[in-house]
């Protein structure tokens, strides 16, 4: 599901990427965009390898699982920079947002990294006998820790959406018919509703399912988050042209 969604999203937005990203000058936003855009293909390949490759040992499965977890976190946190920078922009890059947003970002994502890393490092795996013969989680994962980490990131998503809503009220009141207003605020708020739903599903999945299912569910959220972040960049550049 995630890889199909990823390919579909890639091809329907490729023309915008070529026009507004490939030919633009190199900036930190371009680097973040390209990382966010293409890293999920690597993540998806690792997940498929973990579940389908028949010649992995239990130790290989554990190491691969840890790599997947860290790449998920790194990729999601990079994509989140795009959303955070947009909030900074809609608040006029004023002094309080310049200080608050990076501090709040680190305050949420740093413990998310630490808690999730500790929750999965003790995971145990075996090789399943069924076809395909891939990795099978047999225990050792702190599911409460996983859900706690995702809950912290859920709080981040909710606060960022509120920070989009506050200036959006005045923006729609005074300039509601502007295309830039619609792209900047309405689409941004809708995107965050999707992200909050995905983060909530990660919290619930961490409590109810094994690490194998968690990986698949989180991969879907990882791909969608990256897709929405990239859409933010190309759509704003398209409107601002």
ChimeraX attribute file (.defattr): number of C-alpha atoms within 10 A of each C-alpha:
attribute: neighborCount
match mode: 1-to-1
recipient: residues
	/A:1	9
	/A:2	18
	/A:3	17
	/A:4	9
	/A:5	13
	/A:6	20
	/A:7	11
	/A:8	12
	/A:9	16
	/A:10	16
	/A:11	11
	/A:12	10
	/A:13	15
	/A:14	14
	/A:15	12
	/A:16	17
	/A:17	24
	/A:18	12
	/A:19	13
	/A:20	19
	/A:21	20
	/A:22	12
	/A:23	9
	/A:24	11
	/A:25	9
	/A:26	10
	/A:27	9
	/A:28	8
	/A:29	14
	/A:30	16
	/A:31	12
	/A:32	18
	/A:33	24
	/A:34	14
	/A:35	16
	/A:36	28
	/A:37	22
	/A:38	14
	/A:39	17
	/A:40	26
	/A:41	14
	/A:42	11
	/A:43	22
	/A:44	21
	/A:45	12
	/A:46	18
	/A:47	20
	/A:48	13
	/A:49	16
	/A:50	23
	/A:51	19
	/A:52	15
	/A:53	14
	/A:54	16
	/A:55	12
	/A:56	19
	/A:57	14
	/A:58	17
	/A:59	13
	/A:60	15
	/A:61	23
	/A:62	23
	/A:63	14
	/A:64	17
	/A:65	25
	/A:66	17
	/A:67	14
	/A:68	21
	/A:69	21
	/A:70	15
	/A:71	18
	/A:72	22
	/A:73	17
	/A:74	16
	/A:75	23
	/A:76	22
	/A:77	21
	/A:78	17
	/A:79	23
	/A:80	21
	/A:81	19
	/A:82	21
	/A:83	24
	/A:84	19
	/A:85	17
	/A:86	21
	/A:87	24
	/A:88	22
	/A:89	14
	/A:90	18
	/A:91	17
	/A:92	12
	/A:93	14
	/A:94	11
	/A:95	10
	/A:96	10
	/A:97	20
	/A:98	15
	/A:99	12
	/A:100	11
	/A:101	17
	/A:102	14
	/A:103	11
	/A:104	15
	/A:105	17
	/A:106	12
	/A:107	13
	/A:108	19
	/A:109	21
	/A:110	15
	/A:111	15
	/A:112	21
	/A:113	19
	/A:114	12
	/A:115	20
	/A:116	23
	/A:117	18
	/A:118	14
	/A:119	20
	/A:120	21
	/A:121	16
	/A:122	14
	/A:123	19
	/A:124	19
	/A:125	22
	/A:126	18
	/A:127	18
	/A:128	15
	/A:129	11
	/A:130	7
	/A:131	8
	/A:132	11
	/A:133	16
	/A:134	22
	/A:135	29
	/A:136	20
	/A:137	20
	/A:138	15
	/A:139	15
	/A:140	14
	/A:141	20
	/A:142	20
	/A:143	23
	/A:144	17
	/A:145	21
	/A:146	25
	/A:147	25
	/A:148	21
	/A:149	25
	/A:150	27
	/A:151	20
	/A:152	19
	/A:153	25
	/A:154	22
	/A:155	15
	/A:156	19
	/A:157	22
	/A:158	16
	/A:159	13
	/A:160	20
	/A:161	23
	/A:162	14
	/A:163	18
	/A:164	24
	/A:165	17
	/A:166	12
	/A:167	15
	/A:168	22
	/A:169	12
	/A:170	11
	/A:171	18
	/A:172	15
	/A:173	9
	/A:174	10
	/A:175	13
	/A:176	16
	/A:177	11
	/A:178	12
	/A:179	12
	/A:180	17
	/A:181	17
	/A:182	17
	/A:183	16
	/A:184	22
	/A:185	23
	/A:186	16
	/A:187	16
	/A:188	22
	/A:189	20
	/A:190	11
	/A:191	19
	/A:192	20
	/A:193	15
	/A:194	15
	/A:195	21
	/A:196	18
	/A:197	14
	/A:198	21
	/A:199	26
	/A:200	18
	/A:201	19
	/A:202	27
	/A:203	25
	/A:204	18
	/A:205	21
	/A:206	26
	/A:207	16
	/A:208	14
	/A:209	13
	/A:210	16
	/A:211	25
	/A:212	17
	/A:213	14
	/A:214	20
	/A:215	20
	/A:216	17
	/A:217	19
	/A:218	21
	/A:219	23
	/A:220	19
	/A:221	22
	/A:222	26
	/A:223	26
	/A:224	22
	/A:225	26
	/A:226	25
	/A:227	20
	/A:228	22
	/A:229	24
	/A:230	23
	/A:231	21
	/A:232	19
	/A:233	20
	/A:234	21
	/A:235	19
	/A:236	17
	/A:237	16
	/A:238	14
	/A:239	12
	/A:240	9
	/A:241	7
